[in-house]
Amino acid sequence: MNLISWIFLILFFAAAGVGLLMALRAQKATVEASQAQAKAEADIKAERERLLEEAKREAQRVVERSAHDAESVRKESELKAKEQALQARQEAEKLLTERQKNLEKQEQRLQTKEEGLDKKTQQVDQKAKDLETLSEKRKAELERLEAQQAEAKQLVEAQAKRLEEIAGLTRDDAKKELISQLEYSAKMEAAKTVRRIEDEALEEANKKARWTIGAAIQRVASDVVAEQAVSSVQLPSDDLKGRIIGREGRNIRALEKATGCDLIVDDTPESIVVSSFDPIRREVARQAILKLLADGRIHPARIEEVVEKVKVDMDQHLKEIGEAACIELGFPDVHPKLHKLVGRLNYRTSYGQNVLEHTKEVARIAEYMAGEMGADARLARRAGLFHDIGKAIDREVEGTHIEIGMQLMQRYGEKEEVIHAMSCHHGDFEPRTVEAMLITAADALSAARPGARREMLETYVKRLEQLEGIANSYKGVQKSFAMQAGREIRILVDAGSVNDDQAYWLAKDVSRRIESEMQYPGQIKVTVMRELRAVEIAR
């Protein structure tokens, strides 16, 4: 609001106040006597003048105050503007100073780099000069060397011709002779080195392995019984043969039908032969015949009755055998149905070896070796007990005995570690645990020790002849002998044509040929003996 507005506002309020006062006084004047009207008008006039004067003075004060405030604002604005201008100038000067400093630093760095580049350029020029000088020297030396090499070549050729004339050998012959001598020398040195390293590396290992395996085998050594595919039943007298045959052969036919075995009644005195490739059927037939002979009543109905009873008794007997074997090895927690399967192994042979005895032997060997190696001996013993369980029914079910065994053990709740260990003993699966490898080793040890497995005579003789033939095929061999049922070959060599290192290499070569050309259980020891005998007769 400007000054005039303020004045008019003040006048308005003053006029309003005057009007109000006049109204009041007019009201009072109506009450009072008319004689006071003139005095009142005079007073009102005086009051109006006074109020107007006061309003003028107030308007003057307002105008002066407004002018003073406007001057103060103007001065304050000018001061702030000057301060901001000064601050902006200071900041600009500061920024300019910093930029000048950065430019000076960059200029110094560039100058330093230029000086460094100048020095490097001088060094490169100097090195180029040095290289040029060196290259000229090398070139001169190379020319000198080429001349000397040509001269040396002529001298070598002249000496080679002279040597050929003196030795009576051509250069190629001499080279072959030299290579042969170097090869022989290197081979002998290699033989000595290999022999020393192998002796040092295998001395303790062989000693420990022999002791462990020998102790394991000795601890569980057992007699091996070779069973045949036939059983013989002794009779009190030959008269009973007729009763077993029966009228028109009805009794013997009933027996063969009920048992699934062939009965051979021949001229052998007081004996009947029971033939079957199933040992359990053969045993059932044998026991049934014995019961019939003891009872005296032999006819088809009685035969069927006795055979059925013997089968029931045989099942119980198999279960008892299996349970006894499991308890003997410390496993009373085996599933009852596995007891019968373990018992069936007692009537199963493998290469003439009783499978139940072989199973227990493998379990004990594996347990012993696991204990020596710090492995799980109980796990190894349990896997050894069940490693051939599939052979109990492999004639009745398709598949290998390992596959059948794995299925049986899974069905009857055996642990995966046991199943894996037993499944690897023929190399069908890759062993992942120490126990699995120990079962493989224990199975091989049990099967390969002398007397455990039978072979055909022709195969045995052929293997011995092949062993001796391999040994005799080498130069310097005088005689060779296959010993210990073909598990060792001893070779006698001529001491004059074979030295000690060659004898060592001969043993290596023969063992490699045996491994590559022959098939055999276990291992074959190759022993090369070199002996010098000087004989003279005193007359």
C-alpha positions as CSV (number, residue, x, y, z in Angstrom):
1,M,0.0,0.0,0.0
2,N,1.3,3.4,-0.9
3,L,1.2,6.5,1.3
4,I,-2.0,8.0,-0.1
5,S,-3.8,4.7,0.5
6,W,-2.7,4.9,4.1
7,I,-3.9,8.4,4.4
8,F,-7.3,7.6,3.0
9,L,-7.6,4.6,5.3
10,I,-6.8,6.8,8.3
11,L,-9.3,9.4,7.2
12,F,-11.9,6.8,6.7
13,F,-11.4,5.4,10.2
14,A,-11.4,8.9,11.5
15,A,-14.5,9.9,9.7
16,A,-16.2,6.7,10.9
17,G,-15.2,7.6,14.5
18,V,-16.5,11.1,14.1
19,G,-19.7,9.9,12.6
20,L,-20.2,7.6,15.5
21,L,-19.4,10.3,18.0
22,M,-21.8,12.7,16.3
23,A,-24.5,10.1,16.3
24,L,-24.0,9.6,20.1
25,R,-24.0,13.2,20.7
26,A,-27.0,13.7,18.5
27,Q,-28.8,11.2,20.6
28,K,-27.7,13.0,23.7
29,A,-28.7,16.3,22.2
30,T,-32.2,15.0,21.6
31,V,-32.4,14.3,25.3
32,E,-30.8,17.5,26.4
33,A,-32.1,20.9,25.8
34,S,-31.8,22.5,22.5
35,Q,-29.7,25.1,24.1
36,A,-26.7,22.8,24.2
37,Q,-26.9,22.1,20.4
38,A,-24.7,25.1,19.6
39,K,-22.0,24.1,22.1
40,A,-22.1,20.6,20.8
41,E,-21.6,21.7,17.3
42,A,-18.6,23.8,18.4
43,D,-17.2,20.8,20.3
44,I,-17.7,18.6,17.3
45,K,-16.0,20.9,15.1
46,A,-13.0,21.3,17.4
47,E,-12.8,17.5,17.8
48,R,-12.9,17.1,14.0
49,E,-10.0,19.5,13.6
50,R,-8.1,17.7,16.3
51,L,-8.7,14.3,14.7
52,L,-7.7,15.6,11.2
53,E,-4.5,17.0,12.7
54,E,-3.7,13.7,14.4
55,A,-4.5,11.9,11.1
56,K,-2.1,14.2,9.2
57,R,0.6,13.6,11.8
58,E,0.1,9.9,11.7
59,A,0.2,9.9,7.9
60,Q,3.5,11.9,8.0
61,R,5.0,9.3,10.4
62,V,3.9,6.5,8.2
63,V,5.4,8.1,5.1
64,E,8.7,8.7,6.9
65,R,8.8,5.2,8.3
66,S,8.1,3.8,4.8
67,A,10.8,5.8,3.3
68,H,13.3,4.7,6.0
69,D,12.4,1.0,5.5
70,A,12.7,1.3,1.7
71,E,16.2,2.8,2.1
72,S,17.2,0.1,4.5
73,V,16.0,-2.6,2.1
74,R,17.9,-1.0,-0.8
75,K,21.1,-0.7,1.2
76,E,20.8,-4.4,2.3
77,S,20.2,-5.6,-1.2
78,E,23.2,-3.6,-2.5
79,L,25.3,-5.2,0.3
80,K,24.2,-8.7,-0.5
81,A,24.8,-8.2,-4.2
82,K,28.4,-7.0,-3.5
83,E,29.0,-10.0,-1.2
84,Q,27.8,-12.5,-3.8
85,A,29.9,-10.8,-6.5
86,L,33.0,-10.9,-4.3
87,Q,32.4,-14.6,-3.5
88,A,32.0,-15.5,-7.2
89,R,35.2,-13.6,-8.0
90,Q,37.1,-15.4,-5.3
91,E,35.9,-18.8,-6.5
92,A,36.7,-18.0,-10.1
93,E,40.2,-16.9,-9.0
94,K,40.7,-20.1,-7.0
95,L,39.6,-22.3,-10.0
96,L,41.9,-20.4,-12.3
97,T,44.8,-20.9,-9.9
98,E,44.2,-24.7,-9.7
99,R,44.1,-24.9,-13.5
100,Q,47.3,-23.0,-13.8
101,K,49.0,-25.4,-11.3
102,N,47.7,-28.5,-13.2
103,L,48.9,-27.0,-16.5
104,E,52.3,-26.4,-15.0
105,K,52.5,-30.0,-13.6
106,Q,51.5,-31.5,-17.0
107,E,54.1,-29.3,-18.7
108,Q,56.8,-30.6,-16.3
109,R,55.8,-34.2,-16.9
110,L,55.9,-33.7,-20.7
111,Q,59.3,-32.1,-20.4
112,T,60.5,-35.1,-18.3
113,K,59.2,-37.6,-20.8
114,E,60.8,-35.7,-23.7
115,E,64.1,-35.8,-21.9
116,G,63.7,-39.6,-21.2
117,L,62.8,-40.2,-24.8
118,D,65.8,-38.3,-26.0
119,K,68.0,-40.5,-23.7
120,K,66.4,-43.7,-25.0
121,T,66.8,-42.6,-28.5
122,Q,70.5,-42.0,-27.9
123,Q,70.8,-45.5,-26.3
124,V,69.0,-47.1,-29.2
125,D,71.3,-45.4,-31.6
126,Q,74.3,-46.6,-29.6
127,K,73.0,-50.1,-29.4
128,A,72.3,-50.2,-33.2
129,K,75.9,-49.1,-33.8
130,D,77.2,-51.8,-31.3
131,L,75.0,-54.4,-33.0
132,E,76.3,-53.4,-36.4
133,T,79.9,-53.8,-35.2
134,L,79.1,-57.1,-33.5
135,S,77.3,-58.4,-36.7
136,E,80.4,-57.6,-38.7
137,K,82.5,-59.5,-36.2
138,R,80.2,-62.5,-36.2
139,K,80.1,-62.5,-39.9
140,A,83.9,-62.6,-40.0
141,E,83.9,-65.4,-37.4
142,L,81.3,-67.4,-39.3
143,E,83.4,-67.2,-42.4
144,R,86.3,-68.4,-40.4
145,L,84.3,-71.2,-38.8
146,E,83.0,-72.4,-42.2
147,A,86.5,-72.5,-43.5
148,Q,87.6,-74.5,-40.5
149,Q,84.5,-76.8,-40.7
150,A,85.3,-77.5,-44.4
151,E,88.9,-78.3,-43.4
152,A,87.7,-80.5,-40.5
153,K,85.3,-82.3,-42.7
154,Q,88.1,-83.1,-45.1
155,L,90.2,-84.3,-42.2
156,V,87.4,-86.5,-40.8
157,E,86.7,-88.0,-44.2
158,A,90.4,-88.7,-44.6
159,Q,90.6,-90.2,-41.1
160,A,87.4,-92.3,-41.7
161,K,88.9,-93.7,-44.9
162,R,92.1,-94.4,-43.0
163,L,90.2,-96.1,-40.2
164,E,88.1,-98.2,-42.7
165,E,91.4,-99.3,-44.3
166,I,92.9,-100.2,-40.9
167,A,89.7,-101.8,-39.4
168,G,88.6,-103.5,-42.5
169,L,85.0,-102.2,-41.8
170,T,82.8,-99.9,-43.8
171,R,81.3,-96.8,-42.1
172,D,77.9,-98.4,-41.9
173,D,79.2,-101.6,-40.4
174,A,81.2,-99.6,-37.8
175,K,78.1,-97.5,-37.0
176,K,76.0,-100.6,-36.5
177,E,78.7,-102.1,-34.3
178,L,79.0,-99.0,-32.2
179,I,75.2,-98.7,-31.9
180,S,75.0,-102.3,-30.8
181,Q,77.7,-101.8,-28.2
182,L,76.0,-98.7,-26.9
183,E,72.6,-100.4,-26.8
184,Y,74.1,-103.3,-24.9
185,S,75.8,-101.0,-22.5
186,A,72.7,-98.9,-21.9
187,K,70.6,-102.0,-21.5
188,M,73.0,-103.4,-18.8
189,E,73.1,-100.0,-17.0
190,A,69.3,-99.9,-17.1
191,A,69.0,-103.4,-15.8
192,K,71.2,-102.6,-12.9
193,T,69.3,-99.4,-12.1
194,V,65.9,-101.1,-12.5
195,R,67.0,-104.0,-10.4
196,R,68.2,-101.7,-7.6
197,I,65.1,-99.5,-7.6
198,E,62.8,-102.5,-7.7
199,D,64.7,-104.3,-4.9
200,E,64.6,-101.2,-2.7
201,A,60.9,-100.4,-3.5
202,L,59.5,-103.9,-3.2
203,E,61.6,-105.3,-0.4
204,E,59.4,-104.1,2.4
205,A,56.1,-104.4,0.4
206,N,56.8,-108.0,-0.6
207,K,57.8,-109.0,2.9
208,K,54.6,-107.5,4.3
209,A,52.4,-108.9,1.5
210,R,53.9,-112.4,1.9
211,W,53.5,-112.3,5.6
212,T,49.9,-111.0,5.5
213,I,48.7,-113.4,2.7
214,G,50.6,-116.4,4.2
215,A,49.2,-115.7,7.7
216,A,45.7,-115.3,6.3
217,I,45.9,-118.6,4.3
218,Q,47.4,-120.5,7.2
219,R,44.9,-119.2,9.6
220,V,41.9,-120.4,7.5
221,A,43.5,-123.4,5.8
222,S,41.0,-126.2,5.4
223,D,40.8,-129.5,3.6
224,V,39.3,-129.4,0.1
225,V,36.9,-132.1,-0.7
226,A,36.4,-132.9,-4.4
227,E,32.8,-134.2,-4.9
228,Q,31.7,-136.0,-8.0
229,A,28.4,-135.9,-9.9
230,V,27.4,-139.3,-8.6
231,S,26.8,-140.8,-5.2
232,S,27.0,-144.4,-4.1
233,V,24.4,-146.1,-1.9
234,Q,25.7,-149.2,-0.1
235,L,23.2,-152.1,0.2
236,P,23.2,-154.8,2.9
237,S,22.9,-157.4,0.2
238,D,22.4,-157.7,-3.6
239,D,18.9,-159.1,-3.0
240,L,17.7,-155.6,-2.3
241,K,18.5,-154.5,-5.8
242,G,15.5,-156.4,-7.1
243,R,13.2,-154.8,-4.6
244,I,14.5,-151.4,-5.6
245,I,13.9,-152.1,-9.2
246,G,10.4,-153.6,-8.5
247,R,8.1,-155.5,-10.8
248,E,8.8,-154.5,-14.4
249,G,10.9,-151.6,-13.0
250,R,8.1,-149.6,-11.5
251,N,9.9,-148.9,-8.2
252,I,13.0,-147.5,-9.9
253,R,11.0,-145.5,-12.3
254,A,9.0,-144.0,-9.4
255,L,12.2,-143.1,-7.6
256,E,13.7,-141.5,-10.7
257,K,10.5,-139.5,-11.3
258,A,10.1,-138.4,-7.7
259,T,13.8,-137.4,-7.2
260,G,14.8,-136.3,-10.7
261,C,17.9,-138.4,-10.6
262,D,19.2,-141.4,-12.6
263,L,19.6,-144.7,-10.6
264,I,22.3,-147.0,-12.0
265,V,21.9,-150.6,-10.9
266,D,24.8,-152.6,-12.4
267,D,27.0,-155.5,-11.4
268,T,28.8,-153.6,-8.7
269,P,28.3,-155.7,-5.6
270,E,26.0,-154.3,-2.9
271,S,26.0,-150.8,-4.4
272,I,23.6,-148.5,-6.3
273,V,24.8,-145.3,-8.1
274,V,22.7,-142.2,-7.9
275,S,23.6,-139.8,-10.8
276,S,22.6,-136.1,-11.0
277,F,24.4,-132.8,-11.6
278,D,22.2,-131.3,-8.9
279,P,23.8,-132.3,-5.6
280,I,20.7,-131.6,-3.5
281,R,18.5,-133.8,-5.7
282,R,21.3,-136.5,-5.4
283,E,21.4,-136.2,-1.7
284,V,17.5,-136.4,-1.4
285,A,17.6,-139.5,-3.6
286,R,20.3,-141.1,-1.5
287,Q,18.6,-140.4,1.8
288,A,15.2,-141.6,0.4
289,I,16.7,-144.9,-0.7
290,L,18.3,-145.4,2.8
291,K,15.0,-144.7,4.5
292,L,13.2,-147.1,2.2
293,L,15.7,-149.8,2.8
294,A,15.4,-149.3,6.6
295,D,11.6,-149.3,6.4
296,G,11.4,-152.3,4.1
297,R,8.2,-151.1,2.4
298,I,9.2,-150.3,-1.2
299,H,6.4,-149.5,-3.6
300,P,5.5,-146.3,-5.7
301,A,3.1,-144.8,-3.2
302,R,5.6,-145.3,-0.3
303,I,8.4,-144.0,-2.5
304,E,6.6,-140.7,-3.2
305,E,5.7,-140.3,0.5
306,V,9.3,-140.9,1.6
307,V,10.8,-138.6,-1.0
308,E,8.4,-135.7,0.0
309,K,9.3,-136.2,3.7
310,V,13.0,-136.3,2.8
311,K,12.6,-133.0,0.8
312,V,11.0,-131.3,3.9
313,D,13.8,-132.6,6.1
314,M,16.4,-131.5,3.6
315,D,15.0,-127.9,3.6
316,Q,15.2,-127.9,7.3
317,H,18.7,-129.3,7.2
318,L,19.8,-126.7,4.7
319,K,18.4,-123.9,6.9
320,E,20.3,-125.3,9.9
321,I,23.6,-125.6,7.9
322,G,23.2,-122.0,6.7
323,E,22.2,-120.7,10.1
324,A,25.2,-122.4,11.7
325,A,27.6,-121.0,9.1
326,C,26.2,-117.5,9.7
327,I,26.5,-117.7,13.4
328,E,30.0,-119.2,13.1
329,L,31.1,-116.1,11.2
330,G,29.3,-113.8,13.7
331,F,26.2,-112.8,11.8
332,P,23.0,-113.8,13.8
333,D,21.0,-111.0,12.1
334,V,21.0,-112.6,8.6
335,H,17.5,-112.9,7.0
336,P,16.0,-116.4,7.6
337,K,15.5,-117.0,3.9
338,L,19.2,-116.4,3.3
339,H,20.0,-119.2,5.8
340,K,18.6,-121.8,3.4
341,L,20.5,-120.3,0.4
342,V,23.8,-120.4,2.4
343,G,23.0,-124.0,3.3
344,R,22.5,-125.0,-0.3
345,L,26.1,-123.9,-1.0
346,N,27.2,-126.9,1.1
347,Y,26.0,-129.2,-1.7
348,R,27.5,-127.1,-4.5
349,T,31.0,-127.5,-5.8
350,S,33.0,-125.2,-8.0
351,Y,35.9,-126.8,-9.8
352,G,35.8,-129.5,-7.2
353,Q,35.9,-127.0,-4.3
354,N,33.0,-127.0,-1.8
355,V,31.4,-123.6,-2.2
356,L,30.3,-123.2,1.4
357,E,33.8,-124.0,2.7
358,H,35.2,-121.7,0.0
359,T,32.8,-119.0,1.1
360,K,33.8,-119.2,4.8
361,E,37.5,-119.3,3.8
362,V,37.1,-116.1,1.7
363,A,35.3,-114.4,4.5
364,R,38.1,-115.2,7.0
365,I,40.9,-114.2,4.6
366,A,39.2,-110.9,3.7
367,E,38.6,-110.2,7.4
368,Y,42.2,-110.8,8.3
369,M,43.6,-108.7,5.4
370,A,41.1,-105.9,6.2
371,G,42.2,-105.9,9.8
372,E,45.9,-105.6,8.7
373,M,45.0,-102.7,6.4
374,G,42.8,-100.8,8.8
375,A,39.7,-101.4,6.8
376,D,36.2,-102.5,8.0
377,A,36.9,-106.2,8.9
378,R,33.2,-107.0,9.7
379,L,32.0,-105.6,6.4
380,A,34.7,-107.6,4.5
381,R,33.7,-110.8,6.4
382,R,30.0,-110.3,5.6
383,A,30.7,-109.6,1.9
384,G,33.0,-112.7,1.8
385,L,30.2,-114.9,3.3
386,F,27.7,-113.8,0.6
387,H,30.0,-113.3,-2.4
388,D,28.9,-116.6,-4.0
389,I,25.3,-116.7,-2.7
390,G,24.0,-116.6,-6.3
391,K,25.5,-120.1,-6.9
392,A,22.8,-121.5,-4.7
393,I,20.1,-121.0,-7.4
394,D,22.1,-120.2,-10.5
395,R,20.9,-123.5,-12.1
396,E,17.3,-122.5,-11.6
397,V,17.4,-118.7,-12.5
398,E,18.9,-117.0,-15.5
399,G,21.9,-114.7,-15.1
400,T,25.3,-114.9,-13.7
401,H,25.8,-115.9,-10.0
402,I,26.9,-112.3,-9.3
403,E,23.7,-110.7,-10.8
404,I,21.6,-113.3,-9.0
405,G,23.4,-112.7,-5.7
406,M,22.9,-108.9,-6.0
407,Q,19.2,-109.4,-6.6
408,L,18.9,-111.8,-3.6
409,M,20.8,-109.5,-1.2
410,Q,18.8,-106.4,-2.3
411,R,15.6,-108.4,-1.8
412,Y,16.5,-109.5,1.7
413,G,17.7,-106.0,2.9
414,E,21.5,-106.2,2.9
415,K,23.4,-103.0,3.0
416,E,24.7,-101.4,-0.3
417,E,28.3,-101.6,0.9
418,V,28.1,-105.4,1.3
419,I,26.3,-105.8,-2.1
420,H,29.0,-103.6,-3.8
421,A,31.9,-105.5,-2.2
422,M,30.5,-108.9,-3.2
423,S,29.6,-107.8,-6.7
424,C,33.2,-106.9,-7.7
425,H,35.0,-110.2,-7.0
426,H,35.1,-111.3,-10.7
427,G,35.8,-107.8,-12.2
428,D,32.2,-107.3,-13.5
429,F,32.1,-104.0,-11.6
430,E,34.8,-101.4,-10.7
431,P,35.6,-101.6,-7.0
432,R,35.0,-98.3,-5.1
433,T,36.1,-99.5,-1.6
434,V,39.0,-101.2,-0.1
435,E,36.7,-104.0,1.1
436,A,35.6,-104.7,-2.5
437,M,39.2,-105.2,-3.6
438,L,39.9,-107.4,-0.6
439,I,37.0,-109.7,-1.5
440,T,38.5,-110.1,-5.0
441,A,41.9,-110.8,-3.6
442,A,40.6,-113.3,-1.0
443,D,38.5,-115.1,-3.6
444,A,41.6,-115.5,-5.8
445,L,43.7,-116.7,-2.9
446,S,41.1,-119.2,-1.8
447,A,40.7,-120.5,-5.3
448,A,44.3,-120.5,-6.3
449,R,46.1,-122.1,-3.4
450,P,47.3,-125.7,-4.1
451,G,44.6,-128.3,-4.0
452,A,41.7,-125.9,-4.1
453,R,40.8,-126.3,-7.7
454,R,41.0,-129.3,-10.1
455,E,42.0,-129.2,-13.7
456,M,41.8,-131.6,-16.5
457,L,45.0,-133.6,-16.8
458,E,45.5,-132.6,-20.4
459,T,45.1,-128.9,-19.6
460,Y,47.6,-129.3,-16.7
461,V,50.2,-131.1,-18.8
462,K,49.7,-128.6,-21.7
463,R,50.3,-125.7,-19.3
464,L,53.5,-127.2,-18.0
465,E,54.8,-127.9,-21.5
466,Q,53.9,-124.4,-22.6
467,L,55.8,-123.0,-19.6
468,E,59.0,-125.0,-20.4
469,G,58.6,-124.2,-24.1
470,I,58.6,-120.4,-23.4
471,A,61.7,-120.7,-21.2
472,N,63.6,-122.9,-23.6
473,S,63.0,-120.5,-26.5
474,Y,65.6,-118.1,-25.2
475,K,69.3,-118.1,-26.1
476,G,71.6,-119.3,-23.4
477,V,69.0,-121.5,-21.6
478,Q,70.3,-125.0,-20.8
479,K,67.3,-126.5,-19.0
480,S,64.0,-125.5,-17.6
481,F,61.7,-127.2,-15.0
482,A,58.1,-126.4,-14.2
483,M,57.6,-127.1,-10.5
484,Q,54.9,-126.8,-7.8
485,A,52.1,-127.8,-10.1
486,G,53.1,-125.2,-12.6
487,R,53.3,-122.3,-10.1
488,E,57.1,-121.9,-10.5
489,I,59.4,-122.2,-13.5
490,R,63.2,-122.7,-12.8
491,I,65.5,-121.8,-15.7
492,L,69.2,-122.9,-15.8
493,V,71.4,-120.7,-18.0
494,D,74.9,-121.0,-19.4
495,A,77.1,-118.9,-17.2
496,G,79.5,-118.3,-20.1
497,S,76.9,-116.7,-22.4
498,V,74.6,-115.1,-19.9
499,N,75.8,-112.7,-17.2
500,D,74.0,-111.6,-14.0
501,D,72.3,-108.6,-15.6
502,Q,71.2,-110.6,-18.7
503,A,69.8,-113.2,-16.3
504,Y,67.7,-110.5,-14.6
505,W,66.4,-109.4,-18.0
506,L,65.7,-113.0,-19.0
507,A,63.5,-113.4,-16.0
508,K,61.6,-110.2,-16.9
509,D,61.1,-111.3,-20.5
510,V,59.9,-114.8,-19.6
511,S,57.4,-113.4,-17.0
512,R,56.0,-110.9,-19.6
513,R,55.6,-113.7,-22.2
514,I,53.8,-115.9,-19.7
515,E,51.4,-113.1,-18.8
516,S,50.6,-112.3,-22.4
517,E,50.5,-115.9,-23.8
518,M,49.1,-118.1,-21.0
519,Q,46.0,-118.3,-18.8
520,Y,46.5,-119.6,-15.3
521,P,45.1,-119.1,-11.8
522,G,47.1,-117.2,-9.2
523,Q,50.7,-116.4,-10.1
524,I,53.8,-118.1,-11.6
525,K,57.2,-117.5,-10.1
526,V,60.1,-117.3,-12.6
527,T,63.6,-118.2,-11.2
528,V,66.7,-117.9,-13.4
529,M,69.7,-119.6,-12.0
530,R,73.2,-119.0,-13.3
531,E,76.0,-121.2,-12.0
532,L,79.6,-121.6,-13.1
533,R,81.2,-125.0,-12.5
534,A,84.9,-125.5,-13.1
535,V,85.7,-129.3,-13.3
536,E,89.2,-130.7,-13.6
537,I,90.5,-134.2,-13.0
538,A,93.7,-134.8,-11.1
539,R,95.7,-137.7,-12.4
